[in-house]
Amino acid sequence: MARYIDQILQPGEKVLYSTTLHGIIYLPGLLCWLIAAAGVVVGSVFLPVLIGSAVFAVIGLVLALHAWFRRWTTETDVTNMRVVHKEGFIKRRTFEMSLDKVESVDVDQSIPGGIFGWGDVTIRGVGEGKEIIKFIGSPIEFRNHITTQ
């Protein structure tokens, strides 16, 4: 599958920075798998505990696959002309803003987000509203690529 940004580049436009969702979105699925593994170890003699572990393993698989699909279908790019954000595969949601219309770029990071490199970015445009991109990887670097243009 070709990247969305490659399909919409204008003549003379170059991609300066690309990012996607941070891997932290896999955490709920991984936690379910840890609970399932603990249930197998602790409750290997009790059938109800093993059944519960199997349920948590299946839920973890569904959550992990959903996170993978979200990450695979989300693109966030900065070109020399605009900011482009795309989510979704068949049902697509896109956001584009010309760099000269960007009024401010705010980064919101929790303590773990600051340590491990994820956060939420709010892009406000002159007369164009605002867009919040959640769980983006390297939000400070993303902001720097927008504000230095």
C-alpha positions in Angstrom: 0.0 0.0 0.0 1.4 3.4 -1.0 1.6 6.0 1.6 -1.1 8.7 1.5 1.4 11.6 1.5 3.1 10.2 -1.6 -0.3 10.3 -3.4 -1.1 13.9 -2.6 2.3 15.7 -2.9 2.1 18.8 -5.0 4.8 19.7 -7.6 7.8 21.1 -5.7 6.6 19.8 -2.3 8.9 17.6 -0.2 8.3 15.6 2.9 10.4 16.9 5.8 9.2 14.7 8.7 7.0 11.7 9.1 5.7 10.0 12.2 2.9 7.8 13.4 1.3 6.7 16.6 3.6 5.7 19.4 3.9 2.0 20.3 2.3 2.7 23.7 -1.1 2.0 22.0 -0.2 -1.7 22.2 -0.1 -1.5 26.1 -3.7 -2.6 26.8 -3.3 -5.7 24.7 0.0 -6.5 26.3 -1.5 -6.1 29.8 -4.2 -8.5 28.9 -1.6 -11.1 27.7 0.3 -10.6 31.0 -2.8 -11.2 33.0 -3.5 -14.3 30.9 0.0 -15.6 31.5 -0.2 -15.0 35.2 -3.5 -16.9 35.2 -2.0 -19.8 33.5 0.9 -19.9 35.9 -1.1 -19.4 39.1 -4.2 -21.3 38.3 -3.0 -24.2 36.3 -5.0 -26.5 38.5 -8.3 -24.7 38.4 -10.3 -24.9 35.2 -12.2 -21.6 35.7 -8.9 -19.7 36.1 -7.6 -21.2 32.8 -10.8 -20.3 31.0 -10.4 -16.7 32.3 -6.8 -16.7 31.1 -8.0 -17.8 27.7 -10.5 -15.0 27.6 -7.9 -12.4 28.5 -5.6 -13.8 25.9 -8.2 -13.5 23.2 -9.1 -9.9 24.3 -5.4 -9.1 24.3 -5.1 -10.4 20.8 -8.1 -8.3 19.6 -6.7 -5.2 21.3 -3.2 -5.7 19.9 -4.5 -6.2 16.3 -6.7 -3.1 16.6 -3.7 -1.1 17.8 -1.5 -2.5 15.0 -4.2 -1.6 12.4 -4.6 2.0 13.8 -0.8 2.5 13.7 -0.5 1.1 10.2 -3.3 3.3 8.9 -2.2 6.5 10.6 0.2 8.9 9.0 1.4 12.3 10.2 3.7 14.3 7.9 5.2 17.8 7.7 6.1 19.0 4.2 7.7 22.2 3.1 4.2 23.5 2.5 1.7 21.9 4.9 0.9 19.6 7.8 -0.9 16.4 6.8 -2.6 13.9 9.1 -4.5 10.8 7.9 -6.3 8.2 9.9 -8.2 5.1 8.7 -8.1 2.8 5.7 -11.5 2.6 4.0 -13.2 5.2 6.2 -10.6 7.8 6.0 -10.3 11.0 8.1 -7.7 13.6 6.9 -6.5 16.9 8.2 -4.3 19.3 6.1 -3.2 22.8 7.1 -0.9 25.1 5.2 2.2 26.0 7.2 1.6 29.7 6.8 -1.9 29.2 8.4 -0.5 27.5 11.6 -0.9 29.8 14.5 0.4 27.6 17.3 1.5 24.0 18.0 1.0 22.8 21.6 2.5 19.6 23.0 0.9 17.8 26.0 3.0 15.1 27.5 2.6 13.1 30.7 5.6 12.1 32.8 5.7 8.6 31.2 5.1 10.2 27.8 8.0 12.6 28.2 10.3 9.7 29.3 9.2 7.3 26.5 8.5 9.8 23.7 4.8 10.1 23.1 2.3 12.8 23.6 -0.7 14.8 22.2 -0.2 17.6 19.7 -2.7 20.4 19.2 -2.3 22.4 16.0 -4.3 25.7 15.9 -4.7 27.5 12.6 -5.6 31.0 11.8 -9.3 30.9 11.0 -9.1 27.1 10.5 -9.9 25.7 13.9 -7.7 23.2 15.7 -6.7 19.6 15.4 -5.6 17.3 18.2 -3.4 14.4 17.3 -3.2 11.9 20.2 -0.4 9.4 21.1 1.9 10.7 18.5 5.5 9.5 18.5 8.2 12.2 19.1 5.8 15.1 19.5 8.5 17.7 20.3 10.4 16.8 17.1 7.2 17.0 15.2 6.4 20.4 16.6 9.9 21.6 15.8 9.6 20.7 12.2 6.3 22.7 11.9 7.5 25.8 13.8 10.9 26.1 12.1 9.3 26.5 8.6 
